[in-house]
Amino acid sequence: MSIDSKINFSRNMHGFVSDRITQAMQMKGKILPAEVVARNGNMITVKFLLRDIPWTLPQVTIPLFGPQYVRYPMQTGDRGIVIPADTYLGGVSGQGGGVADMTPPPNLGALVFLPVSNTEWQGVDPGMLTAYGPEGVTLRDSGAKTTFILRPDSIAIVTPDTFKVSAASSTLTLNAQGWSLTGSNGTLTDGAATTSPAIMQEGFSALIQWLNTHQHSNGNEGADTGAPVSKFSGGITH
């Protein structure tokens, strides 16, 4: 056998190791672009945005990135990336339960979807936190005892105890006992008139003055007239 026919051990070992590394990297999960195609409870189903690959990647149902305290209203067509974990995620996502060990998962078996910003999104004030959803925004405590619901056509606030709005020295309070509006100045307006606490106090004081000084008679000319027998203080008796 000629020297050219003999196997070059060094060259073939290099090729063997290279193939093994390639196979291992193919098995490892990858960060890939994806698009939401459906929402299933707290999980979402995505398709992968790839072309010119020699195989077809299936759609997968996976967790959405984020804590339970903020729920993103993901819609069909929303885009982002999938991030692979190094171990099984069913124990933390609830998809399958159990506890992870150090066994590497299949390359599409431990993915999480992470939204990515887009140049076509609505413009917002970059210095403010902005929250909006296709149907509005809900703010509530974990027990849903107090809720704030903003919809395209309304705002609803429900609370079991007290609703209070304060601006400087003025305060509006609503509770089971009724409501109160306090402040040094303000106006109450309807379709016919506008008034204020100061104007109402001035008018009430004038009415008290008139009641306590008004002279009345029996309607006969020359008859005796007189003032009220008792003074009206303006106090309110419950």
Backbone as JSON, one array per atom type, in Angstrom:
{
  "sequence": "MSIDSKINFSRNMHGFVSDRITQAMQMKGKILPAEVVARNGNMITVKFLLRDIPWTLPQVTIPLFGPQYVRYPMQTGDRGIVIPADTYLGGVSGQGGGVADMTPPPNLGALVFLPVSNTEWQGVDPGMLTAYGPEGVTLRDSGAKTTFILRPDSIAIVTPDTFKVSAASSTLTLNAQGWSLTGSNGTLTDGAATTSPAIMQEGFSALIQWLNTHQHSNGNEGADTGAPVSKFSGGITH",
  "N": [[0.87, -1.2, 0.0], [0.59, 2.18, -0.9], [2.03, 5.21, 0.38], [0.27, 7.3, 0.01], [-2.16, 6.1, 0.11], [-2.6, 5.45, 2.67], [-4.29, 6.16, 5.75], [-4.49, 9.41, 7.03], [-4.03, 10.04, 10.2], [-4.07, 12.34, 11.85], [-5.33, 14.29, 10.24], [-7.85, 13.13, 9.84], [-8.83, 12.88, 12.45], [-9.15, 15.52, 13.08], [-11.22, 16.2, 11.32], [-13.24, 14.54, 12.34], [-13.65, 15.54, 14.95], [-14.48, 18.12, 14.29], [-16.91, 17.58, 12.97], [-18.39, 16.52, 15.1], [-18.57, 18.73, 16.81], [-20.08, 20.44, 15.22], [-22.49, 18.99, 15.06], [-23.24, 19.05, 17.75], [-23.65, 21.79, 18.13], [-25.79, 22.18, 16.43], [-27.77, 20.89, 17.86], [-28.06, 22.49, 20.04], [-30.06, 25.14, 21.43], [-31.11, 28.16, 19.72], [-31.02, 31.72, 19.39], [-33.64, 33.14, 17.79], [-35.51, 34.94, 15.25], [-39.01, 35.62, 15.56], [-42.62, 35.37, 15.23], [-45.77, 36.16, 16.65], [-48.49, 33.96, 16.47], [-50.73, 33.04, 17.75], [-52.53, 33.17, 20.87], [-52.56, 31.36, 23.83], [-54.08, 31.16, 26.6], [-51.87, 31.86, 29.12], [-49.7, 31.35, 27.6], [-47.98, 31.64, 24.42], [-48.16, 31.05, 20.89], [-45.76, 30.74, 18.4], [-44.35, 31.46, 15.16], [-41.43, 30.88, 13.21], [-39.3, 33.32, 11.77], [-37.65, 32.78, 9.25], [-35.68, 32.11, 6.34], [-34.62, 30.23, 3.44], [-33.64, 27.82, 4.59], [-32.71, 24.4, 5.15], [-34.72, 22.84, 6.24], [-38.0, 22.57, 7.72], [-39.18, 24.5, 10.29], [-41.24, 23.81, 13.05], [-44.27, 25.4, 14.33], [-44.29, 26.63, 17.68], [-45.48, 26.44, 21.04], [-44.94, 28.53, 23.65], [-43.57, 30.08, 26.69], [-44.15, 33.56, 27.53], [-41.98, 36.27, 27.91], [-41.64, 37.98, 31.04], [-42.97, 39.21, 34.24], [-45.6, 37.96, 36.45], [-47.01, 40.12, 37.33], [-47.25, 42.1, 35.43], [-48.99, 42.02, 32.55], [-48.63, 41.43, 29.21], [-50.44, 42.47, 26.38], [-50.28, 40.55, 24.06], [-50.59, 40.25, 20.56], [-51.73, 38.66, 17.53], [-49.27, 38.71, 15.06], [-47.46, 40.33, 16.38], [-43.98, 40.85, 16.91], [-40.73, 39.47, 17.71], [-38.05, 37.92, 19.48], [-36.95, 34.53, 20.13], [-35.58, 33.12, 23.02], [-33.26, 30.73, 24.08], [-33.16, 28.46, 26.88], [-30.77, 26.78, 28.99], [-31.6, 24.55, 30.27], [-34.46, 22.44, 31.05], [-37.67, 24.04, 31.09], [-40.22, 23.59, 32.0], [-40.89, 23.35, 34.68], [-40.98, 25.95, 35.71], [-42.61, 27.35, 33.96], [-44.94, 25.95, 33.89], [-45.66, 24.32, 31.84], [-45.84, 21.22, 31.62], [-44.69, 20.78, 34.1], [-42.81, 19.51, 36.95], [-39.27, 19.24, 37.84], [-36.27, 20.77, 36.81], [-33.21, 19.29, 35.56], [-29.69, 18.94, 34.83], [-29.73, 18.06, 32.24], [-29.39, 18.68, 28.81], [-31.9, 20.38, 26.98], [-34.08, 19.68, 24.09], [-33.47, 21.5, 21.01], [-35.62, 23.2, 20.43], [-37.05, 23.11, 22.69], [-36.94, 24.63, 25.04], [-37.67, 27.43, 25.05], [-38.21, 30.99, 25.27], [-40.31, 33.74, 24.61], [-39.45, 36.99, 23.62], [-40.45, 40.25, 23.25], [-39.57, 42.66, 20.7], [-38.67, 45.99, 19.96], [-40.07, 48.11, 17.35], [-39.7, 50.06, 14.4], [-42.08, 50.98, 13.38], [-43.87, 51.28, 15.42], [-46.29, 53.13, 17.43], [-45.63, 56.56, 18.11], [-44.4, 57.83, 21.2], [-44.07, 59.78, 24.26], [-40.76, 59.95, 25.07], [-39.81, 60.36, 27.61], [-41.61, 59.45, 29.44], [-43.44, 56.84, 31.11], [-45.36, 54.75, 29.21], [-48.4, 53.1, 28.78], [-50.52, 51.03, 26.98], [-53.26, 49.29, 25.43], [-54.87, 47.21, 22.92], [-57.61, 47.19, 23.57], [-57.66, 48.8, 25.75], [-56.64, 49.64, 29.14], [-55.99, 47.99, 32.19], [-55.74, 48.43, 35.64], [-55.11, 46.98, 38.74], [-55.36, 45.57, 42.08], [-53.95, 42.47, 43.38], [-56.07, 40.97, 44.33], [-58.2, 41.99, 42.97], [-59.87, 43.88, 44.17], [-59.88, 46.65, 44.07], [-60.16, 48.4, 41.11], [-59.01, 49.94, 38.1], [-60.15, 50.85, 35.07], [-59.47, 51.59, 31.85], [-60.95, 52.35, 28.87], [-61.49, 52.66, 25.28], [-63.73, 54.34, 25.15], [-64.43, 55.08, 27.73], [-63.81, 55.52, 31.32], [-63.5, 53.63, 34.16], [-63.67, 53.36, 37.64], [-63.47, 51.33, 40.37], [-63.92, 50.76, 43.75], [-63.84, 49.35, 47.04], [-63.92, 50.96, 49.29], [-62.78, 53.9, 49.64], [-62.62, 56.61, 47.38], [-60.48, 59.07, 46.33], [-59.5, 62.25, 45.21], [-57.01, 64.59, 45.02], [-55.95, 67.91, 44.56], [-53.7, 70.31, 44.95], [-55.07, 72.41, 47.32], [-57.61, 71.42, 47.12], [-60.02, 68.83, 47.41], [-61.68, 65.92, 46.36], [-63.83, 63.54, 47.59], [-65.12, 60.29, 47.68], [-67.15, 57.92, 49.25], [-68.64, 55.21, 51.17], [-70.31, 56.59, 52.87], [-71.05, 58.87, 51.53], [-70.33, 61.82, 49.67], [-67.79, 64.37, 49.36], [-66.64, 67.65, 48.7], [-64.0, 69.65, 48.99], [-62.3, 72.81, 49.41], [-60.65, 75.96, 48.89], [-61.66, 77.54, 46.91], [-63.69, 77.41, 43.94], [-65.87, 76.08, 41.35], [-69.27, 75.25, 40.59], [-71.03, 73.97, 38.0], [-73.77, 74.06, 35.72], [-76.01, 73.65, 32.94], [-77.18, 76.15, 32.95], [-76.15, 77.94, 34.84], [-73.32, 79.16, 36.7], [-71.55, 78.83, 39.66], [-69.89, 79.35, 42.83], [-68.3, 78.23, 45.92], [-67.72, 80.58, 47.4], [-69.43, 82.48, 46.25], [-71.9, 81.31, 46.79], [-71.91, 81.41, 49.6], [-71.92, 84.14, 50.02], [-74.42, 84.8, 48.92], [-76.11, 83.34, 50.64], [-75.64, 84.58, 53.08], [-76.72, 87.08, 52.55], [-79.38, 86.33, 52.27], [-80.01, 85.5, 54.89], [-79.75, 87.94, 56.22], [-81.82, 89.37, 55.02], [-84.08, 87.86, 55.8], [-84.08, 88.28, 58.56], [-84.56, 90.98, 58.86], [-86.77, 91.66, 57.43], [-89.86, 93.35, 57.0], [-93.22, 92.64, 57.59], [-96.75, 92.33, 56.83], [-100.39, 92.1, 57.23], [-101.48, 92.57, 54.83], [-103.38, 94.59, 54.67], [-103.89, 98.02, 54.06], [-102.22, 100.36, 56.07], [-102.21, 98.74, 58.24], [-100.72, 97.21, 61.15], [-97.23, 96.49, 61.07], [-94.43, 94.28, 61.32], [-91.29, 92.93, 62.54], [-89.6, 89.72, 62.16], [-90.44, 87.32, 64.69], [-88.49, 85.68, 65.87], [-84.97, 85.39, 65.47], [-83.24, 84.19, 62.56], [-80.58, 82.01, 62.41], [-79.14, 80.81, 60.44], [-78.05, 78.35, 60.73], [-78.0, 74.75, 60.22], [-80.23, 72.21, 60.96], [-80.1, 68.82, 61.66]],
  "CA": [[0.0, 0.0, 0.0], [1.4, 3.39, -0.99], [1.87, 6.16, 1.47], [-0.89, 8.15, -0.27], [-3.38, 5.36, 0.42], [-2.74, 5.31, 4.1], [-5.14, 7.17, 6.4], [-3.79, 10.42, 7.83], [-4.74, 10.05, 11.48], [-4.25, 13.71, 12.35], [-6.34, 14.99, 9.44], [-9.15, 12.53, 10.06], [-9.28, 13.22, 13.79], [-9.62, 16.91, 13.01], [-12.53, 16.18, 10.69], [-14.17, 13.88, 13.26], [-13.98, 16.49, 16.03], [-15.24, 19.22, 13.69], [-18.28, 17.11, 12.75], [-19.04, 16.4, 16.4], [-18.87, 20.08, 17.29], [-21.19, 20.95, 14.39], [-23.7, 18.3, 15.49], [-23.61, 19.55, 19.07], [-24.17, 23.15, 17.98], [-27.11, 22.08, 15.83], [-28.7, 20.48, 18.9], [-28.2, 23.57, 21.03], [-31.03, 26.15, 21.05], [-30.57, 29.39, 19.13], [-31.86, 32.92, 19.42], [-34.21, 33.24, 16.44], [-36.64, 35.86, 15.1], [-40.28, 34.91, 15.56], [-43.84, 36.18, 15.19], [-46.89, 35.55, 17.37], [-49.61, 33.53, 15.62], [-51.89, 32.77, 18.61], [-52.33, 33.21, 22.33], [-53.24, 30.26, 24.49], [-53.99, 31.46, 28.02], [-50.66, 32.63, 29.43], [-48.66, 30.96, 26.65], [-48.2, 32.1, 23.06], [-47.64, 30.21, 19.81], [-45.0, 31.57, 17.46], [-43.7, 30.87, 13.99], [-40.08, 31.43, 13.05], [-39.13, 34.16, 10.58], [-36.39, 32.37, 8.63], [-35.8, 31.66, 4.95], [-33.46, 29.54, 2.87], [-33.09, 26.8, 5.48], [-32.98, 23.1, 4.52], [-35.77, 22.11, 6.93], [-39.13, 23.39, 8.15], [-39.32, 24.56, 11.74], [-42.66, 23.83, 13.44], [-44.71, 26.4, 15.28], [-44.15, 26.13, 19.04], [-46.18, 27.17, 22.09], [-43.88, 28.78, 24.62], [-43.87, 31.18, 27.62], [-43.85, 34.94, 27.17], [-41.11, 36.93, 28.9], [-42.26, 38.97, 31.91], [-43.51, 38.73, 35.52], [-47.06, 37.83, 36.5], [-47.6, 41.39, 37.76], [-47.48, 42.91, 34.24], [-49.38, 41.12, 31.47], [-48.56, 42.08, 27.91], [-51.55, 42.04, 25.52], [-49.68, 40.13, 22.79], [-51.55, 40.03, 19.5], [-51.22, 38.01, 16.32], [-48.46, 39.63, 14.26], [-46.39, 40.93, 17.19], [-42.71, 40.2, 16.59], [-39.66, 39.52, 18.69], [-37.08, 36.83, 19.36], [-37.03, 33.47, 21.13], [-34.31, 32.93, 23.72], [-33.23, 29.38, 24.63], [-32.58, 28.18, 28.18], [-29.86, 25.64, 28.95], [-32.25, 23.41, 30.9], [-35.91, 22.32, 30.93], [-38.37, 25.17, 31.7], [-41.59, 23.24, 32.37], [-41.13, 23.55, 36.1], [-41.26, 27.35, 36.01], [-43.67, 27.85, 33.08], [-46.15, 25.15, 34.07], [-45.84, 23.44, 30.69], [-45.26, 19.91, 31.89], [-44.36, 20.65, 35.52], [-41.56, 18.84, 37.28], [-38.09, 20.02, 38.22], [-35.21, 20.62, 35.82], [-31.87, 18.83, 35.92], [-28.7, 19.51, 33.93], [-29.82, 17.47, 30.9], [-29.7, 19.69, 27.79], [-33.2, 20.16, 26.34], [-34.07, 19.79, 22.62], [-33.17, 22.88, 20.62], [-36.85, 24.01, 20.44], [-37.8, 22.67, 23.85], [-36.8, 25.49, 26.22], [-37.63, 28.77, 24.49], [-39.04, 32.06, 25.84], [-40.48, 34.82, 23.62], [-39.13, 38.33, 24.1], [-40.79, 41.26, 22.24], [-38.51, 43.57, 20.25], [-39.29, 47.23, 19.45], [-40.17, 48.23, 15.9], [-39.74, 51.45, 13.94], [-43.45, 51.34, 13.01], [-44.73, 51.46, 16.59], [-46.78, 54.48, 17.69], [-44.71, 57.43, 18.82], [-44.79, 58.21, 22.56], [-43.12, 60.64, 24.95], [-39.68, 59.08, 25.55], [-39.52, 60.62, 29.02], [-42.72, 58.99, 30.28], [-43.88, 55.46, 31.0], [-46.61, 54.68, 28.46], [-49.04, 51.78, 28.74], [-51.78, 51.0, 26.25], [-53.61, 48.01, 24.86], [-55.86, 47.34, 21.85], [-58.93, 47.45, 24.14], [-57.54, 49.67, 26.91], [-55.67, 49.33, 30.19], [-56.54, 47.64, 33.49], [-54.88, 48.47, 36.82], [-55.84, 46.42, 39.88], [-54.57, 44.82, 43.05], [-53.99, 41.05, 43.06], [-57.38, 40.43, 44.67], [-59.19, 42.67, 42.14], [-60.81, 44.62, 45.01], [-59.93, 47.98, 43.47], [-59.76, 48.33, 39.7], [-59.07, 51.12, 37.23], [-60.3, 50.31, 33.72], [-59.51, 52.6, 30.8], [-61.37, 51.83, 27.57], [-61.51, 53.73, 24.28], [-64.86, 55.25, 25.31], [-64.82, 55.31, 29.12], [-62.91, 55.21, 32.42], [-64.26, 53.13, 35.3], [-62.89, 53.12, 38.86], [-64.28, 50.62, 41.35], [-63.18, 50.55, 45.0], [-64.77, 49.0, 48.11], [-63.87, 51.87, 50.42], [-62.71, 55.34, 49.41], [-62.0, 57.19, 46.18], [-60.1, 60.45, 46.68], [-58.67, 62.99, 44.26], [-56.54, 65.84, 45.62], [-55.16, 68.82, 43.73], [-53.38, 71.44, 45.82], [-55.88, 72.43, 48.53], [-58.95, 70.93, 46.82], [-60.11, 67.37, 47.51], [-62.95, 65.26, 46.11], [-63.84, 62.25, 48.28], [-66.32, 59.47, 47.55], [-67.1, 56.7, 50.05], [-69.96, 54.64, 51.45], [-71.1, 57.58, 53.6], [-71.45, 59.95, 50.63], [-69.23, 62.48, 48.96], [-67.47, 65.72, 49.81], [-65.75, 68.43, 47.84], [-63.48, 70.74, 49.81], [-61.32, 73.67, 48.77], [-60.86, 77.38, 49.19], [-62.36, 78.2, 45.8], [-64.08, 76.45, 42.93], [-67.13, 76.38, 40.69], [-70.22, 74.2, 40.26], [-71.61, 74.47, 36.75], [-74.72, 73.28, 34.94], [-76.25, 74.31, 31.65], [-77.75, 77.49, 33.07], [-75.49, 78.85, 35.78], [-72.05, 78.8, 37.3], [-71.39, 79.47, 40.96], [-68.73, 78.9, 43.59], [-68.57, 78.3, 47.36], [-67.69, 81.97, 47.88], [-70.66, 83.15, 45.79], [-73.03, 80.73, 47.53], [-71.85, 81.93, 50.96], [-72.34, 85.54, 49.97], [-75.87, 84.84, 48.72], [-76.78, 82.82, 51.83], [-75.55, 85.62, 54.1], [-77.7, 88.12, 52.2], [-80.72, 85.8, 52.56], [-80.2, 85.57, 56.35], [-79.96, 89.35, 56.55], [-83.17, 89.77, 54.56], [-85.08, 87.2, 56.64], [-84.09, 88.83, 59.92], [-84.94, 92.41, 58.85], [-87.96, 91.86, 56.6], [-91.1, 93.81, 57.63], [-94.36, 92.02, 56.91], [-98.06, 92.79, 57.29], [-101.49, 91.21, 56.84], [-101.95, 92.97, 53.5], [-104.29, 95.72, 54.72], [-103.14, 99.27, 54.1], [-102.23, 101.0, 57.38], [-102.16, 97.76, 59.33], [-99.43, 97.12, 61.82], [-96.21, 95.63, 60.49], [-93.44, 93.89, 62.32], [-90.16, 92.1, 62.16], [-89.74, 88.33, 62.61], [-90.46, 87.15, 66.13], [-87.2, 85.11, 66.27], [-83.92, 85.54, 64.46], [-82.76, 82.98, 61.88], [-79.11, 82.05, 62.5], [-78.51, 80.23, 59.24], [-77.59, 77.0, 61.03], [-78.78, 73.65, 59.66], [-80.55, 71.19, 61.95], [-80.29, 67.51, 61.04]],
  "C": [[0.9, 1.24, 0.0], [1.1, 4.32, 0.17], [0.66, 7.04, 1.29], [-2.2, 7.46, 0.09], [-3.61, 5.19, 1.9], [-3.56, 6.46, 4.69], [-4.26, 8.12, 7.22], [-4.55, 10.6, 9.12], [-5.04, 11.46, 11.96], [-5.36, 14.43, 11.59], [-7.73, 14.43, 9.72], [-9.68, 12.79, 11.45], [-9.8, 14.65, 13.84], [-11.01, 16.97, 12.4], [-13.6, 15.58, 11.59], [-14.61, 14.85, 14.36], [-14.82, 17.64, 15.5], [-16.69, 18.82, 13.46], [-19.05, 17.01, 14.06], [-19.44, 17.75, 16.97], [-20.06, 20.67, 16.54], [-22.5, 20.31, 14.81], [-24.19, 18.83, 16.85], [-24.2, 20.96, 18.98], [-25.54, 23.15, 17.32], [-28.16, 21.7, 16.87], [-28.97, 21.58, 19.92], [-29.2, 24.61, 20.51], [-30.37, 27.42, 20.56], [-31.56, 30.53, 19.33], [-32.32, 33.19, 18.0], [-35.32, 34.29, 16.4], [-37.94, 35.08, 14.98], [-41.44, 35.89, 15.56], [-44.97, 35.43, 15.87], [-48.0, 35.2, 16.38], [-50.86, 33.23, 16.44], [-51.5, 32.94, 20.06], [-53.17, 32.12, 22.95], [-53.12, 30.43, 26.0], [-52.78, 32.34, 28.28], [-49.48, 32.25, 28.54], [-48.98, 31.55, 25.27], [-47.61, 31.09, 22.08], [-46.96, 31.11, 18.79], [-44.57, 30.74, 16.25], [-42.36, 31.56, 13.81], [-39.96, 32.17, 11.72], [-37.76, 33.9, 9.97], [-36.67, 31.95, 7.19], [-34.52, 30.95, 4.53], [-32.8, 28.6, 3.87], [-33.51, 25.44, 4.94], [-34.07, 22.29, 5.21], [-36.86, 23.09, 7.35], [-39.23, 23.34, 9.67], [-40.8, 24.62, 12.1], [-42.99, 25.05, 14.28], [-44.64, 25.8, 16.68], [-44.93, 27.03, 19.99], [-45.24, 27.29, 23.28], [-44.3, 29.9, 25.57], [-43.49, 32.54, 27.02], [-43.01, 35.55, 28.27], [-41.92, 37.92, 29.74], [-42.79, 38.37, 33.18], [-45.03, 38.64, 35.47], [-47.74, 39.16, 36.79], [-47.81, 42.38, 36.61], [-47.78, 41.94, 33.1], [-49.41, 41.88, 30.15], [-49.69, 41.57, 27.01], [-51.04, 41.64, 24.13], [-50.77, 39.77, 21.79], [-50.89, 39.28, 18.34], [-50.48, 39.04, 15.46], [-47.38, 40.33, 15.04], [-45.11, 40.14, 17.0], [-41.68, 40.38, 17.69], [-38.67, 38.41, 18.43], [-37.4, 35.77, 20.4], [-35.63, 33.27, 21.7], [-34.3, 31.54, 24.34], [-32.63, 29.34, 26.04], [-31.69, 26.94, 28.06], [-30.46, 24.39, 29.59], [-33.76, 23.49, 30.67], [-36.61, 23.44, 31.71], [-39.77, 24.83, 32.19], [-41.91, 23.46, 33.83], [-41.47, 24.98, 36.47], [-42.39, 27.92, 35.15], [-44.98, 27.12, 33.28], [-46.43, 24.23, 32.9], [-45.15, 22.1, 30.95], [-44.91, 19.7, 33.35], [-43.02, 19.98, 35.74], [-40.46, 19.81, 37.66], [-36.98, 19.73, 37.22], [-33.98, 19.96, 36.42], [-30.91, 19.42, 34.88], [-28.7, 18.88, 32.54], [-30.16, 18.54, 29.88], [-31.04, 19.4, 27.13], [-33.07, 20.16, 24.83], [-33.96, 21.25, 22.21], [-34.4, 23.77, 20.51], [-37.68, 23.73, 21.69], [-37.71, 23.55, 25.07], [-36.66, 26.94, 25.77], [-38.57, 29.71, 25.25], [-39.11, 33.18, 24.8], [-40.24, 36.17, 24.25], [-39.49, 39.34, 23.01], [-39.61, 42.16, 21.93], [-39.18, 44.81, 19.65], [-39.17, 47.32, 17.93], [-40.28, 49.7, 15.51], [-41.16, 51.91, 13.6], [-44.37, 51.49, 14.21], [-45.19, 52.91, 16.72], [-45.73, 55.29, 18.45], [-45.25, 57.81, 20.2], [-43.74, 59.15, 23.13], [-42.0, 59.77, 25.53], [-39.33, 59.28, 27.01], [-40.59, 60.13, 29.97], [-42.97, 57.5, 30.05], [-45.25, 55.45, 30.32], [-47.13, 53.26, 28.45], [-50.33, 51.9, 27.95], [-52.0, 49.6, 25.69], [-54.66, 48.2, 23.78], [-57.26, 47.68, 22.38], [-58.86, 48.34, 25.38], [-56.5, 49.18, 27.89], [-56.43, 49.01, 31.47], [-55.45, 47.72, 34.55], [-55.68, 47.93, 37.99], [-54.86, 45.81, 40.86], [-54.76, 43.33, 42.76], [-55.33, 40.41, 43.38], [-58.51, 41.06, 43.88], [-60.25, 43.39, 42.98], [-60.97, 46.05, 44.5], [-59.41, 47.89, 42.05], [-59.91, 49.68, 39.03], [-59.08, 50.58, 35.81], [-60.43, 51.47, 32.74], [-59.86, 51.92, 29.49], [-61.38, 52.97, 26.56], [-62.63, 54.75, 24.49], [-65.22, 55.55, 26.76], [-63.67, 55.03, 30.07], [-63.78, 54.77, 33.6], [-63.31, 52.87, 36.46], [-63.82, 52.49, 39.88], [-63.42, 50.36, 42.57], [-64.17, 50.24, 46.12], [-64.84, 50.02, 49.24], [-63.92, 53.33, 49.99], [-62.02, 55.67, 48.1], [-61.72, 58.65, 46.49], [-59.2, 61.03, 45.6], [-58.3, 64.32, 44.91], [-55.7, 66.62, 44.61], [-54.95, 70.09, 44.54], [-54.26, 71.37, 47.06], [-57.31, 71.93, 48.31], [-58.97, 69.41, 46.83], [-61.55, 66.91, 47.25], [-62.87, 63.87, 46.73], [-65.18, 61.57, 48.07], [-66.13, 58.23, 48.42], [-68.52, 56.24, 50.35], [-70.87, 55.63, 52.17], [-71.6, 58.72, 52.72], [-70.26, 60.53, 49.91], [-68.99, 63.85, 49.57], [-66.49, 66.36, 48.83], [-65.29, 69.62, 48.67], [-62.43, 71.52, 49.06], [-61.65, 75.12, 49.04], [-61.62, 78.1, 48.09], [-62.73, 77.13, 44.79], [-65.39, 76.86, 42.31], [-67.94, 75.11, 40.51], [-71.02, 74.7, 39.07], [-72.64, 73.5, 36.2], [-74.98, 74.05, 33.65], [-76.72, 75.73, 31.75], [-76.93, 78.44, 33.92], [-74.17, 78.28, 36.26], [-71.93, 79.53, 38.63], [-70.16, 78.89, 41.63], [-69.08, 78.92, 45.06], [-68.6, 79.73, 47.89], [-68.97, 82.7, 47.49], [-71.87, 82.62, 46.56], [-73.06, 81.26, 48.96], [-72.32, 83.37, 51.02], [-73.86, 85.65, 49.8], [-76.63, 84.37, 49.94], [-76.75, 83.86, 52.95], [-76.55, 86.74, 53.82], [-79.12, 87.64, 52.5], [-81.0, 85.83, 54.05], [-80.49, 87.0, 56.79], [-81.37, 89.8, 56.18], [-84.25, 89.16, 55.45], [-85.19, 87.87, 58.0], [-84.48, 90.3, 59.98], [-86.21, 92.68, 58.07], [-89.18, 92.27, 57.43], [-92.28, 93.22, 56.87], [-95.65, 92.52, 57.54], [-99.11, 91.78, 56.87], [-102.09, 91.57, 55.5], [-102.91, 94.14, 53.5], [-103.5, 97.01, 54.89], [-103.3, 99.91, 55.48], [-102.17, 100.05, 58.54], [-100.77, 97.73, 59.93], [-98.5, 96.16, 61.07], [-95.2, 95.29, 61.56], [-92.34, 93.03, 61.75], [-90.41, 90.68, 62.61], [-89.65, 88.24, 64.12], [-89.12, 86.62, 66.63], [-86.21, 85.25, 65.11], [-83.53, 84.17, 63.88], [-81.22, 83.05, 61.83], [-78.4, 81.54, 61.24], [-77.99, 78.84, 59.48], [-78.53, 75.95, 60.46], [-78.96, 72.59, 60.73], [-80.82, 69.89, 61.26], [-81.45, 66.8, 61.68]]
}
